[in-house]
Amino acid sequence: MKTVFAKTTGLTDRVFHYCPGCTHGIIHRLIGEILEEMEIIGQTVGVAPVGCAGFCENYFACDIIGAAHGRAVAAATGAKRARPDRIVFTYQGDGDGASIGLAETISAAARGEKLTSIFVNNAIYGMTGGQMAPTTLLGMKTATSPYGRDESMGYPLDLPKLLAQVKGAAYVASVSVDSPQAVREAKKALKKAFQVQVDGLGYSFVSILSTCPTNWGVTPVEALEWVRDKMKPYFTLGELKVPTVEGGGKE
Amino acid sequence: MAILMKGNEAIAEAAIQAGCRLFCGYPITPSTEIPEYMAKKMKKAGGTYLQAESEVAAIYMVYGAGAAGARVMSGTSSPGFSLMQEGLSYLFAAEIPCVIADVMRGGPGLGGLGPTQADYFQLTKGGGHGDYHPIVLAPATVQEMIDLTKEAFDLADIYRNPVILAVDGILGQMMEPVEFPGKYEAKVLPAKTWAADGCEGRPKNNVISYYLSSEAGEADNLRWGKKMAQMQAAEQRFAELSLDDAEYAFVAFGTSSRITETAIDMLRSEGVKVGLFRPISLWPFPADGLLKRVPQIKGWMSIELSAGQMVQDVRLVVNGRAPVGFYGRQGGMTPEPEEIVAAFKTQILKGGVRG
């Protein structure tokens, strides 16, 4: 019988702990497939965040360093500077990359660190039980914005748009995984990001709009609709920066 | 052949000679000669000087590089060392070798630029969260800074543990004649088979600091406890001066030990039989060596550039068997030997202090 789908060797056989309808699983698969297709599983070091994906060392088939909350990019910088011949990526949530680790994210981009950051934005702190995140939309109810986020709590940060302004960022993309087509586009963006690193062009960053049905209090299908209806209109989408020939990148 | 070298530069040169090829740091007085020397020399040595955006980032760059198997270090001064405490807790838990130099300055707060030893508690009691201790080495001369820096890298690799060089601002800034390579003898070190540096040809490695169950957490903590007990058994270091016939003893490290040596000369010229017990490892505190002197010593005195921190460890060892006094200056000030002599006479000879 013809094989139409096989689990990637970029992932281990461990069963995901993620909630039903959470898109971490899709994103993990895409990364695993890319590591396999690019034949870099054995040359890659991933850096795990703190948050729901903080146990991703169980799932990715490559070596993993577990960082503190917000420090994944700094740890990845150290690993890459120590071993420039290795492919290094961070896997972070929006709280990790856009709040507690914002300085690390922007500084790594400014230095043009030759590593790849995957930024999974579900507009909420998932692991701690659904508190307000730097990306929580205005009006959105969370455990720490129980009456809805209002302007006194600030505005959701559009991190990829911000990073696209930074010279050392060579590739910045903002994608989603809310439909099969979106998943395919997300994979293309992720693969480009890894290729930019392989080519030594600078910092590559892919933001992925993700879901959290559990903490949003909706069904998996409703969660995907919410990404389409609420998140996609607010967060800038597409390839926001692509590399120039000489590296660095341009808008 | 001896050359004249500044303490901070001596640390940096010794680190390069020890095979360190990555320095991650953020400039802060009075430790800036460490990053400056690294910036100047690392490239020629085939290594990298990496200026971080903060000490918080610097310690995690060290974390990532160490996790990938590199010999890596950072250098900072007290406020920056405070920012590194979270990272040191993580480094300990993930069992990542690295060397950090803390060139201590006045505090608390932004403090001043003058020398202190007031980070002693933070250095030796586990400055971050959780039950842990890094090995802490306290040189008293620029030559010793060289020797201990080299040794620090080996100890870090042997125990898979961060090792701290505790230096006060005077030692960091002063110039003294030194010799390279120094007294250091290379050790046979364990292979870094645990490193997360790409799993080609072997099972994958994870270098992490968390656990999913409390049972696993307790098991990890018990294992680390055993490791710390091994360090306490094997790595206590100290030096003694004029203690064999002594009736009284000072305890001091770093710059305060050198000022105390002059005070000892002055007291000896008056016929007072007094000597010096100088801890070189602040953690593990050299309790065994100090304990051996307890039966003969009628009075102890700890001299520190702080409000009195190490004196607590001295009192734990002496345990009431003799009075333990303290004299110190703070905020970047250093005591004159005469002040130490006067405090010793008041507190110890005239019995002003009880243990």
Contacts between the chains, C-beta under 8 A, distances in Angstrom:
chain1	res1	chain2	res2	distance
A	41	B	199	7.3
A	42	B	198	5.6
A	42	B	199	5.4
A	42	B	200	3.0
A	42	B	201	7.0
A	43	B	198	4.8
A	43	B	200	6.3
A	44	B	198	6.6
A	45	B	68	6.3
A	45	B	196	5.3
A	45	B	197	6.5
A	45	B	198	6.3
A	47	B	64	6.8
A	48	B	208	7.1
A	54	B	210	7.0
A	55	B	212	7.2
A	57	B	206	4.1
A	57	B	208	5.9
A	61	B	199	7.7
A	61	B	204	6.3
A	62	B	198	7.5
A	62	B	199	6.2
A	62	B	204	6.4
A	63	B	196	3.8
A	63	B	197	6.6
A	63	B	198	6.1
A	63	B	199	5.0
A	63	B	204	5.4
A	63	B	205	4.9
A	63	B	206	7.1
A	63	B	207	7.9
A	64	B	196	6.3
A	64	B	204	7.5
A	64	B	205	8.0
A	64	B	206	4.8
A	64	B	207	7.5
A	64	B	208	7.1
A	65	B	63	7.7
A	65	B	64	6.0
A	65	B	67	4.4
A	65	B	68	7.3
A	65	B	94	7.9
A	65	B	196	4.9
A	65	B	206	7.7
A	65	B	207	4.9
A	65	B	208	7.4
A	66	B	94	6.9
A	66	B	206	6.9
A	66	B	207	6.8
A	66	B	208	3.3
A	66	B	209	5.9
A	66	B	210	6.4
A	67	B	60	6.5
A	67	B	63	7.2
A	67	B	64	7.4
A	67	B	90	7.9
A	68	B	60	6.7
A	68	B	63	8.0
A	68	B	86	6.3
A	68	B	87	7.0
A	68	B	90	5.2
A	68	B	209	8.0
A	71	B	56	7.3
A	71	B	57	7.3
A	71	B	60	3.9
A	71	B	63	7.4
A	71	B	87	7.5
A	74	B	52	7.1
A	74	B	56	7.6
A	74	B	57	4.2
A	74	B	58	7.8
A	74	B	60	3.6
A	74	B	61	5.2
A	74	B	63	7.6
A	74	B	64	6.8
A	75	B	60	4.8
A	75	B	61	7.2
A	75	B	63	5.2
A	75	B	64	3.4
A	75	B	67	7.0
A	76	B	64	5.8
A	77	B	50	7.3
A	77	B	57	7.7
A	77	B	61	5.2
A	77	B	64	6.4
A	78	B	22	7.3
A	78	B	24	6.2
A	78	B	50	7.8
A	78	B	60	6.8
A	78	B	61	3.7
A	78	B	62	6.1
A	78	B	63	6.3
A	78	B	64	3.0
A	78	B	65	3.5
A	78	B	66	7.4
A	78	B	67	7.7
A	78	B	68	7.2
A	78	B	70	7.8
A	78	B	72	6.9
A	79	B	64	4.0
A	79	B	65	6.2
A	79	B	67	6.4
A	79	B	68	4.2
A	79	B	196	7.4
A	79	B	197	7.8
A	80	B	64	7.8
A	81	B	22	5.8
A	81	B	24	7.7
A	81	B	48	5.3
A	81	B	50	5.6
A	81	B	61	7.2
A	81	B	65	6.3
A	82	B	22	5.4
A	82	B	64	7.4
A	82	B	65	3.8
A	82	B	68	4.7
A	82	B	69	7.2
A	82	B	70	3.5
A	82	B	72	6.6
A	83	B	68	5.0
A	83	B	69	7.7
A	83	B	70	7.4
A	83	B	197	5.5
A	83	B	198	7.4
A	86	B	68	7.3
A	86	B	197	6.5
A	86	B	198	5.3
A	103	B	53	5.6
A	103	B	54	6.6
A	103	B	56	7.9
A	103	B	57	7.0
A	104	B	53	7.1
A	104	B	57	5.5
A	104	B	60	7.6
A	107	B	52	7.7
A	107	B	53	3.8
A	107	B	57	6.6
